[in-house]
Amino acid sequence: MPHHRLDGRVAIVTGAGRGLGRSYALALAELGAAVVVNDLGGDLYGSGRDPSPAQSVVAEIVAKGGKAVVSGHDVADWSDAQALVAMAVETFGGLDILINNAGILRDKLFANMSEEEWDAVIRVHLKGHAAPSRHAMEHWRNESKAGNKVAASIVHTTSLAGLVGNFGQANYSSAKLAVVGLSRTLALEGMKYGVRSNAVSPSARTRIEASLKPPPEGVFDVFSPDNVSPLICWLALERCPATGQVFQAYGNRIEVIAPSTIEVDLKTDGRWRLEDIDRELANKLPRLSKLSDFVEGLP
């Protein structure tokens, strides 16, 4: 991809102090985008604040001649999210790209999960996508109504856990599937204003996916966060055609996941009877997929 394909475009990347968000921010800046590097700097469970990770990413971008600014806004707070969008507009003159990436974990068997563990994850992963998107959408709607050209892109972060479920992650899986519904709705609503919306499920080594170990020296690192960044940058391009899509990205693979489809379609004369359902449907149910089904054949 040639340099400067994103010249003049302004991006917000949430959770950009480490891992995937850091990789996205650096890649977008390398292609010419001005980047708002948003990160609270909390731990994996969402506790604490530390501006230094975001400051470090901004320093890297600036050292290479790019434009970036630190944001410590809480993306799951409605007012903070509004201020985050305002910062991008006031600092760099506009907003074109929103990468919703921030996340935490509170894994627990559902029978043991507390209300606080449920609420904390739903808040960051779902409201933390919704709040910045809400204020960005308002900004782009106003720009469009004012007669200004809008070619905006929102990229949401989903997960295979949301698409097929995962043991011990009822809160996380629920939020990540909800993100797909949010993304597709914003794709529909954004069409008239020039806004595209897509969801990406990345498989990469981060604090959340700490079990994915680096390979031996000289072997392609399948789970490097940098493998996902080219797709994010493509979705950020002004003329990218994708909207309403769900992507899975890892290593050297990009997969497009089809929308929900009807797997079994049965009809009867009049109303179904219990014994007929039992006879016709019991042996035709699709197999319950597992996460392992989606990572078979890794390079």
Beta strands, then each sheet from edge to edge (+ up, - down):
strand 1: 10-14
strand 2: 34-38
strand 3: 68-71
strand 4: 97-100
strand 5: 152-157
strand 6: 195-202
strand 7: 246-250
strand 8: 253-257
sheet 1: 3+ 2+ 1+ 4+ 5+ 6+ 7+ 8-
end
